[in-house]
């Protein structure tokens, strides 16, 4: 497994969860992305620099067994920084060099662990993943799309054509939303939505929790949101319209605020309360005591294809949910209320408050619990098996000799 995120990233990661499930039945090597020169120069933490230099010098163990069947490998290489180069031709040359360097490093681990007939799974590592099908020669090369990365400024210069070429080369492309699967299918017909797993251990509606102290004195109904509050992903204007239109509703936001939220008019409204970031274990108690949960997503290139994990967390607690209508939300339409404007949000929140029931709560919980990493990985296995069978049939047809009839 190669990907954008290192093993020690410190936050939730789809690749981590997928690796853990892969490792239940297979040997897995999770390869950390190598540093390039620019990243090395920008590293401020001295302890991190020491580890990097020890790896580059071969003085630090770079293949570590994390658990049964799962190893984490940190390549002791330093890649050239090439994304800043405007010329696609020169970029291709330097990027191919980086791909060779990366592949040689991975091949050493393949030989050390005596891997045979191995699969390569790429979690959106587009630049260093571009040539790996040719260089590593895996049995099957699967590319995983979990974000619309080409909308991110860093990838706009070369990422648009690189990812398209990589998707075209891949044997199989899997995505965690319908939007991203359809995007990938523009370049490869073997592109599929395999859903998203969620870790819902904390979110158990059967565990009754005390009302958090900062919710105790808030007037009901409480319309709540849990997650980072960033203007690039949430619609501040929509929230301001909701809060001013319904002063009889309390709006509670749990999570870190960016500078745009801190400067917003929301802070001037008496029915809006910012409760700050909380530990993951505390979040279920807030959700449990919200009357309606919301996901007021702003629709842009970055967010339109995102799988919203928080929807599963809300539903796992049995809560009615009002969210912004996007293609990625279509799979939730039978269990949530989807709107596109402040007027629709108000109408849908009113409806959610009025018709909430125990039977609806149970249906929401069951639906959320069906979204497991085991189910997502099984979908990947099924697609790989189908691809293998198709390839065998095509090979038989290609090698079959024409038969003359008389």
Buried (B, 14 or more C-beta within 10 A) or exposed (E): BBBBBBBEEEEEBBBBBBBBBBBEEEBBBBBBBBBBEBBBEEEEEEEEEEBBEBBBEEEBEBBEEBEEBBBBBBBBBBBBBBBEBEEEEEBBEBBBBBBEBBBEBBBBBBEEBEBEEBBBBBBBBBBBBBBBBEBBEBEBBBBBBBBBBBBEEEBEBBBBEBBBBBBEBBBBBBBBBBBBBBBBBEBBEBBBBBBBBBBBEBBBBEEEBEEBEBBEEBEEBBBBBBBBBBBEBBBBEBBBBBBBEBEEBBBBBBBEBBEEBEEBEBEEBEBBBBBEEBEEEBBBBBBBBBBBBBBBBBEEEBBBBBBBBBBBBBBBBBBBBBBBBBBBBEBBEEBBBBBEEBEBBBBBBBBBBEEBEEEBBEBBBEBBBEBBBEBBBEBBBEBBEEBBEEEEEEEEEEEEEEEEEE
